[in-house]
């Protein structure tokens, strides 16, 4: 039986590898990776059952496997609570460090809503009094599970697209996406992007670097000028740096930077903060730009909050598709209640 499980795992591995080679900038990268891991777990169980006789004669191995199994079960059971706690604590840190702004409260809001869904929402079912109440409960429950699953796959896809075996890609262009500056000063978040771009520039000696960012409110100069100056001050080769000074959004960063490139350029690297890479890649794909993305690190509490914001941004790009899925599935579920 384990041979059949092995074949299924190999098929899932080939599907995942094919997606990563052909087009990793979709949720299918995360979905296929998740399915592959499930297939691997099933294969491991079959292999263990196949060697049950040998395991039975090795008490120490049995103890180790039992301990690992107990730990795995406890992690699965405790995971929702741990997730709520992490987002709540990191949400407090975000507010303390960045201020009480609506955009900084996403981690806190997510933890509260998740707690309400896990702890409070199940009790609502006991208050149902009629068929319409049952149907409404079913529709809302399905929508919540769907969005949470979608968020999990989005996060997994984002992580998968951040993994690179090498930095040397023989790139033609490296595009560093801008972020806000203070007057003429580069912020720590933007500095991390520039430094990652310079690191990749050293690994790809034939690449030109495009600093992309226009001038926004509260900025004395275009972001790209501040970025280029920062790179030059920290050892960057000014002769290989170009400045795109008109964009005011990620979409324009990509579009205007592509217009500056040689049309024959085929190897492009996008550099931004880690949590922003996947959505930038999705936008690049929509514009027909073939590229890979590298992420710069930032503080953990900021990453969690920004990841929720990025997911909301993804939903704004694809809401029609998901609304159709939720509507169709919820209608079917409600009809059978």
N, C-alpha and C positions, 0 to 999 in steps of 0.2 A: 504493500500500500504506500510505503514511503517513496517508492519510485514514481508513482503517479503524482504525489505531492511535489516531488522534485521537478517533474516536468511542468507542473503548474507554476512553480516558483520561477523556473527558467523563462517561461513564457512572459510572466509578469515583469521579470528583469529586462527582457528584450523590449517590451513595450515601453518601460520607463526609459531605457537607454535610447530608444528610437525617438521618443518625445524630446529628450534632452539634446539630442544631436540635431534634430530637424527644427523644432520650435519649442523651446522651454518657457517662453514668455506667456504662458496661459496657466489657468488653474489645473489643467490636466497634468502638469509636472508634479504638483503636490498630491493630487489624487492618485496618480500612478505610483508614486513613491509610497504612499500610505498602503495601497493594495499590495505592493511588493513586500512591505514589512509584515503584513498580515499573512501572506503566503509563506514567508520565511518562518514565522512563528508556528504555523501549522506544520510545516516540514520538520521543524525541530521537535514538535510533539510526537509526530509519527516515528522519527528516528529514535527518540527516547523509548517509545512503546515497543519498537522493534528489538531494542536491546534491554528489555525489562528484566530478563533472566540474569544478564551480566550485572545490571544495576542492583538487583536484589542481593547479590553476593558481596556488594561493597556498601556497607552501612554508612560510611562517611560520605560517599557520593550522594546517597539517598537523603541524608540530613542536609547537605548543601543545597540540593535541588528543592527540598521542601521549604527551606528558609528563603530561597530566591522566589519560590512561588508565593509564599505568604507575603513577602515584601511587595511583589508585583500586585497582588490583590489589594493590599492596603493602599498602595499608591493610586490604584484605579479608583478605590472608594473615596479616598481623601482628596483626590485631585480637584474636584469642583470647589471644595472648601479652601484648599490651598490657593487656588486661582483667585477666589474672591479676596482672600487675605492679602495676597501679593499686590493685586491691583489697588486695593484700598490703601495699603501702606505706601506704595509708590505714588499713589495719587496725592497723599498728604505731603510727601517729599516734593512733588512737582509744584504744589501750591505754595509751599514754604519757600522754595528757591526761585520760582518764576512769577509768583503773584497770583491773586484771585481773579483770573480772567476766564471767560467761558471756555476758550480753547484749551486752557490748562487743567480743566476739571473733567476731562473725558475719562481718565483712568478711574477717578472717584465715582463718576456716574455709572460707568460700566460695572464696577464692583457692586454698587447698590442695586442696579437692575438685575444683575445675575443672581444676587442673593434673594431678591424678591421673587425671581422666577423659580429658583430651586426650593426656597423655604416657604414662601407665602402663596405662590400661585397654585400648588397642589391642593391647598385647603379650600381654594375657591370652588373646586369641583363639587365639594360637599354642599355648596349653596345653590346648585342648579335646581330649577323648579319646573322647567318646561323644555320642549324639544329645541326651541330657538336658543335657549341658554346653553344646551349641550353642544349645538352646532357652533355657536360662537366660541365656546371654550376650545373645541377641536381645531377650529381655524387658527385662533391665536396661538395655541400650543404648537401646531405644525409650523407656523410662520417663525416662531421663536427658535425652534429646533433647526429649521432650515438656515436661518441667518447665522446662528452659532456655528453650525457645521461649515457654512460658507466661509465664515471668518477663520475657522481652524484650517481649512484648505488654503485660504489666501495666505495665512501666516506660514504654513508649511511650504507653499510654492515660493514665497519670498525668501525663505531660508535656503531652499534648494538652489535658487538663482544667485545666491551669494557665494556659493561654493565653487572655487576654481583651483585646478590642480597646478596651474602655473600663471605667473604674471606676464611673462614674455609671450605676447600674442602676435608679434610682427604687425602691430597696429599702424594704420595710416593717420588716424586722428584720435585724440583723447579729449572728450568734452567734459569739462568740469562745470556742473550746474551751480548757478549762483544762489545765494540766500541773502537775507537782509544784512546791511552794514550799518554801523553807527557813525554818521557823518562821513568820514573817509576811512574809518577803522574797520578792519575785518573782525568779525565775531569769532569766538572759539569754534562754533559749529562749522562756519565757513572755512576757517583755517584748517580744520581737519580734512575737509574735502580737497583743499588745495594741496595739502601735504600728501594725500593719497594720490592725487594726480601727478605730483612731482615724482613720487616713488615709481609709478607706472611709466612715467616719461623716461626715467633712468633704465627701466627694464625693456623699453621699446625705443631704441635709439633712432629709429626712422620715423617716429610719430611726431606730429605737431599737436600742440595743446591749444584748445580753444577755451578761453575763460568766458563763460556765457552769463550775462546778467546786465539789465539796464538800470536806470535810475528810478528809485521809488520814493515815496514820501519819507522825509526825514533823512534822506541820503544826499550828501553834497556832491557826489560824483557817481557815475555808473559803477555798479558792483564789479564789472569785469576789469575796470581800471584799477580798483583797489586790490582785486585778486591778482592781477598781473604784477603789481608793485610788490605785493607780499611774496609772490613766488620768486621774483628777482632778488629780493632782499634775503631770501633763504636758500640761495644757491641755484635757482632755476635758470635755465638757458633762455634768456630774453629773445634770442633769435628764433626760437621755436614756439613762441607764444603768440597767439592771435587773440583779439578781443572782439566779442560780439556784444554790442552795447545798447541794443534796442528792446530786448525781450523783458517781459514783466510777469511771465508765468512759465511753468515747466513746458507746456505745449510750445510756447514761442521760443524757449531755450533750444529745444530740439529742432524746430523748424528753421529758425534763423541760423543756427550753427550748421545745419545741413546745407544751407544755401551758400555758406562760405567755403565748403569743401570742394575739392576736385570731384566731379561726378563719377570718376572711375574708382574712387576710393571705396573699398569693400570691407575693410576691417576697422571698425569703430568701437571705441570703449566709452561708456558713459560712467562718470564718477559723480556720486552724490552721497548723502548720508545713508547708512545701511537700511534704515526703515523706509526710505524713499525710493530705493533702487527698483523694486518690483513694479510699482506704479509707473515710474519713468520708463521702464522697459515696455510696459503695456502701451503707453502713449507713443513710444517710438515705433512699436509694431503697427499701430493704427496709421502712422504716417509713412509706413513702408521703409523705415530705417532699420537695416540689419545691424545689430550691435549686441554687445554683452555689457553687463553692469558690474561695477565694483563699488563696494560700500565703505564709507569712512565711519569710524566708531564714534559714539557719543554716549552720554551718561544713560544708565539703565532706566532710571525713572522717566527721563525724557523720551526714551525709545518706546516704552510701553504706551505712553500718552499719544505719541506721534503715530504709532502703528494703528491705533484706533482711528485717528484722523485720516490716515492713508486708506484704511479700509472703507471709511465713509466716502472718500474720494473715488475709490474703485466702484462702490455702489452707484455713485452719481453717473459714472460712465456706462454702467451695464444694468441700470435699474429696470428697464423695460423687460429684458430677458428674464430676470429673476421674479419680477411681478407676475409674468405669465405663468412661470412654474408654480409659484405659490398659489396663484388664483386657481389654476387648473387642479392641482393636487388637493387644495383645501376644499374645493367644490365637490370633488369625488369623495373625500373623507366625510364631509358633512352629509352628503346624500345617503351614505350607508349607515348613518347613526340613527 
